[in-house]
Amino acid sequence: MSPLRCRLRLPAALPSLEQLADHVLSLARRARLPKEATYRLRLATDELATNIIVHGYAGRGGEFAVCCGTSGESVWVRLEDDAPPFDPRRGLSDPELDVPPAERRIGGLGIFLALRALDDFAYMFVDGVNTSTLMVHRHVKAEW
């Protein structure tokens, strides 16, 4: 299969998540990604995009770019934004699952689950742009 490539710009607003999900699902179908890997990629993409919208731009408006494609046995989505720098892995710790939900500190569980769902993740901040690359492999299962 030849590598697939696509690019999309979306407003940094929660309604954009539906279009993003459709985009990821379309990529997964064209790439013949198994259902389980499709679910993991969509979950992680949705969570990271939500964080860009809600925390990165914090209602100030803006937009983010979605690049996606295939490379060998891998399918990837790259999110780019010019919100303040934020590496989702920074300060990430295991969730306090033994603590009752009402007593847990707020924040971090979604990112934790998103990153665990992926087979590979990369982040960089260069020239004022956050770039997060999310990758799943067709025949590898992430450790949940």
Secondary structure, DSSP 8 states (H G I E B T S, - for coil): ----EEEEEEESSTTHHHHHHHHHHHHHHHTT--HHHHHHHHHHHHHHHHHIIIIISTTS--EEEEEEEEETTEEEEEEEE-SS---TTTT-----TTS-GGGS-SSSHHHHHHHHH-SEEEEEEETTEEEEEEEEETT-----
